[in-house]
Every structure is written in C-alpha cells, then in structure tokens.
Amino acid sequence: MVKTIEQDIYAADGKLLLAQGQTVVLNEANRKRLRRLGILDQVLYPRTNRENAGRSDAEVGIDVPATIMEAIMWKEIILNQVIEQAMLHGQGNVGTGLQAACGVVDNLIHSSKNETWYPYLSVLMNYVDWLYSHSINTALISGAIGTRLGYSEQRLKDLTAGALLHDVGQTVLPKSVLNKPSKLTEEEMIIMKNHCEMGASMLESTTLSNVSKTIILQHHEKKDGSGYPYGLSGMMILQESKIVALAEAFDTATTARPYKDAKPVGTVLEEMVQRPDLYDMGLVRMLMDTIGATL
C-alpha cells in the first residue's frame, strides 16, 4: 500500500519528518519505523499539523473514521485483497456486514479499557507483528458472520471478544516457535497446541464472558473430533467457536507468515468446501457470502 502524505508531519521537537505530497510505501518495515518515530497514526489518519505532533488521539480529538476501509487502516490492519475489493465495490451485503463488524470491534476495543482482560489485548498488540493483525482480521470476519446470522448485540460482543483474544495463549510461547520459517518439530507442535488451554487459563479470573472464554478454548476443535485440545465434535462445540475457527483458519491460510506464503482465497474456500468433516458447511457458505466470494 502506498500512502501520499497529505500534510507536513513534524517530530515533537519541530523537525520536519515527512513533507506534504511525499509518498510512503506502508510495508511492515516502514510501519515499524513510523511507529518508532511516533507518527504512524498521523500518516494513516492525518490530523492537524505541527501543533498536534506528539499528542494523543484523545488530546487532539481525532474522530473514528467513517468508512470501513478508513477504519481498518486506522487500526493498521489491511484484510486480503479480495475482501478489500469487495468492500470498495460494495458487492452484495459484503460492505454492510464488515462495516457492522468493524463497528462492534471498534466499540469493544475502545470501551473495554477498564476490563480486567484488556491488558492481555495490549500484550497481543506488541508480541509478534502478525499476531495482532490476525486477531483483528479474525474478529472482523467472525463479527460479519455473526451479523449475518442475526446475533444480538451482546452475542456479537462475546463473539468478537473471543475472536480478538483467541490466540492470547500464544503470547507465552517462544517467539522463535511462532516465527520459525520451517516446519515445527513434534515437540514444538505440542508446545503450540497448548496455547488454547493456556489462553483460557490466563483469562479464567477476568471479566471476560464465559462464551468468549469458551471460544479461546475451543477454536481449534473440529467437527469430526480431530481437533484439539479435547477432540470435541459436532454439537459439543459452541457455534461461536465454530465461527472463530473458520474465520481464523481462513485468515491464516490467505495471509503470508514467516513460515509460509499466502494461498489464493478461491483455493482456500474450495479446500474448505471439500472438508465437511472439518467445517460446518452452512458457516462456510456464510463466509463466502460475507466476503462476496463465489466458486
């Protein structure tokens, strides 16, 4: 993604860092540099110039962006190109579903800072670069599916909270395992599979709802009982957990990681459709409708 700087951006000491009209490639490396300089938010969502340099969004009175794409950029998260294009071109109900989900996620993040589980979200934001992006994407896709299913406001909140925190247990795993560029050893895989139980244990005594905690525990269970940690099957798995499992599997497969390339969206959906033993086909179709995809 290339961003054209809309106004001069200054450091706290008044030094000009980026000039109006200059273009910046917002790849991961440049995002890190801009974040270290404390100006990433100004690049992604411009505010008034020098007098606001170094001030927080709350101090400046910055508004939450009105459109879904601006909101995703504001979170520093870009969903895969198919979803981007679906939103931009308003295919079917795609924009509506994801916009509603973005509103739920926005509200959850900004209204939960006094909750006892919120510090764990902060840890997710800062542990491994791709982990928070994956968490946000999973929450957005899950929320969009929940919206299409007609979930109530509270049920959507529980669904998206569980989706946001589904991988919180990975923050106690070695970064060398999470970012390993090659296949995990059997021992490393055992360590990785512990993250569901560890995440649920970490949040057990917090104010997070029981539904959200169950999502964290069950998001790697499979319809046929081949998942983990308990090998649950069918109706033993909460529907919200099935949604998050589908959303997180879709985002994982369609997003590049240190250890793998991204798969085309169509390929991933075809693979899911061919595995009714693993996924609820009604939810797979709902996912396809949500992102405006067809096979």
TAVENSUL-V794519 format. One record per run of one state. SS is the DSSP state (h for helix, s for strand, l for the rest). FROM is the first residue (numbers start at 1). TO is the last residue. If there is no record, write none. Layout:
# TAVENSUL-V794519
ss->SS from->FROM to->TO
ss->SS from->FROM to->TO
This chain:
# TAVENSUL-V794519
ss->l from->1 to->1
ss->s from->2 to->4
ss->l from->5 to->8
ss->s from->9 to->10
ss->l from->11 to->15
ss->s from->16 to->18
ss->l from->19 to->22
ss->s from->23 to->25
ss->l from->26 to->27
ss->h from->28 to->37
ss->l from->38 to->39
ss->h from->40 to->44
ss->l from->45 to->49
ss->h from->50 to->52
ss->l from->53 to->56
ss->h from->57 to->60
ss->l from->61 to->67
ss->h from->68 to->74
ss->l from->75 to->80
ss->h from->81 to->89
ss->l from->90 to->93
ss->h from->94 to->111
ss->l from->112 to->117
ss->h from->118 to->127
ss->l from->128 to->128
ss->h from->129 to->148
ss->l from->149 to->152
ss->h from->153 to->164
ss->l from->165 to->167
ss->h from->168 to->172
ss->l from->173 to->174
ss->h from->175 to->178
ss->l from->179 to->185
ss->h from->186 to->193
ss->l from->194 to->194
ss->h from->195 to->202
ss->l from->203 to->209
ss->h from->210 to->218
ss->l from->219 to->233
ss->h from->234 to->236
ss->l from->237 to->238
ss->h from->239 to->254
ss->l from->255 to->256
ss->s from->257 to->257
ss->l from->258 to->259
ss->s from->260 to->260
ss->l from->261 to->264
ss->h from->265 to->273
ss->l from->274 to->280
ss->h from->281 to->291
ss->l from->292 to->295
